Amino acid sequence: MTSPAVIGVASAVGSAVLALWLLGRHRELGPQTLKGAFAGVVLATALLTVIGPAMTFAVAVAGRPIALLAVGDPILAFAFWSGGVLIRAFLTGPGVPTRAHERARRPKNKRD
């Protein structure tokens, strides 16, 4: 049987990989400004502080595997994603358009 520590680490790594994939695949998702990205990190931090009581409640209601998949993984994925969005906002800087903004401004090809 797999130990709980291995399951926890695998869950955290899976959440981080999911967040990284979302950042790379859907660049237009999430705030594009530093202020919005910082607000997302603050929200993620607030969610991480309540993950313990939320997991306790979910384990009592649905069991450990469901609690991990329904509560733990989404909160961890959001925390990793919001951190990535903040890093993206720092790297692009104020006033520098991101690829999502460039795509929105680009005219679409019309077929005649």
C-alpha positions in Angstrom: 0.0 0.0 0.0 1.2 3.5 -0.8 2.0 5.8 2.1 0.0 9.0 2.6 3.2 11.0 2.2 3.7 9.7 -1.3 0.1 10.3 -2.2 0.4 13.9 -0.9 3.6 14.6 -2.8 2.2 13.1 -6.0 -1.0 15.2 -5.6 1.0 18.4 -5.1 3.2 17.6 -8.1 0.2 16.8 -10.2 -1.4 20.1 -9.2 1.7 22.0 -10.1 1.9 20.3 -13.5 -1.7 21.1 -14.2 -1.2 24.8 -13.2 1.9 25.0 -15.5 0.0 23.4 -18.4 -2.8 26.0 -17.9 -0.3 28.8 -17.9 1.3 27.6 -21.1 -1.8 26.5 -23.0 -4.3 29.3 -22.0 -2.2 32.4 -21.7 -5.2 34.7 -22.0 -6.7 33.3 -18.8 -6.2 35.2 -15.6 -5.3 38.7 -14.8 -2.8 40.4 -17.1 -1.8 43.2 -14.7 0.4 43.1 -11.6 -2.4 44.4 -9.4 -4.8 41.6 -10.5 -2.1 38.9 -10.3 -1.3 40.0 -6.7 -4.9 39.9 -5.8 -5.0 36.3 -7.1 -2.0 35.3 -4.9 -3.7 36.9 -1.9 -6.9 34.9 -2.6 -4.8 31.7 -3.0 -3.1 32.4 0.3 -6.5 32.8 2.0 -7.6 29.5 0.4 -4.5 27.7 1.6 -5.2 28.8 5.2 -8.6 27.2 5.1 -7.5 24.0 3.4 -7.1 22.2 6.7 -10.6 22.7 8.0 -12.1 22.2 4.5 -10.2 18.8 4.1 -11.4 17.7 7.6 -15.0 18.4 6.7 -14.7 16.8 3.3 -13.1 13.7 4.8 -15.9 13.4 7.3 -18.5 13.7 4.5 -17.1 11.9 1.5 -13.9 10.1 2.5 -10.2 10.7 2.0 -9.8 10.1 -1.8 -12.8 12.3 -2.7 -11.7 15.0 -0.3 -8.2 15.1 -1.9 -9.7 15.3 -5.4 -12.5 17.7 -4.6 -10.8 20.0 -2.1 -7.1 19.6 -1.9 -6.1 19.4 -5.6 -8.1 22.3 -6.9 -6.9 24.6 -4.1 -3.3 23.6 -4.7 -3.6 24.0 -8.5 -5.1 27.4 -8.0 -2.2 28.4 -5.7 0.4 27.2 -8.2 -1.5 28.9 -11.1 -1.8 32.2 -9.3 1.9 32.2 -8.5 2.7 31.6 -12.1 0.3 34.4 -13.2 2.2 36.7 -10.8 5.5 35.7 -12.2 4.1 36.3 -15.7 3.0 39.7 -14.7 6.4 40.6 -13.2 8.1 39.4 -16.4 5.9 41.3 -18.8 6.1 44.5 -16.7 3.7 47.4 -16.8 2.7 48.5 -20.2 4.3 45.5 -22.0 1.6 43.7 -23.9 1.3 39.9 -23.4 0.8 37.5 -26.2 -2.8 37.3 -25.3 -3.2 41.0 -25.9 -1.3 40.8 -29.2 -3.5 38.0 -30.4 -6.6 40.1 -29.6 -5.3 43.0 -31.6 -4.3 41.0 -34.6 -6.8 41.1 -37.4 -8.3 37.8 -38.4 -7.8 36.5 -41.9 -11.0 36.7 -43.9 -11.6 34.3 -46.7 -13.3 35.8 -49.8 
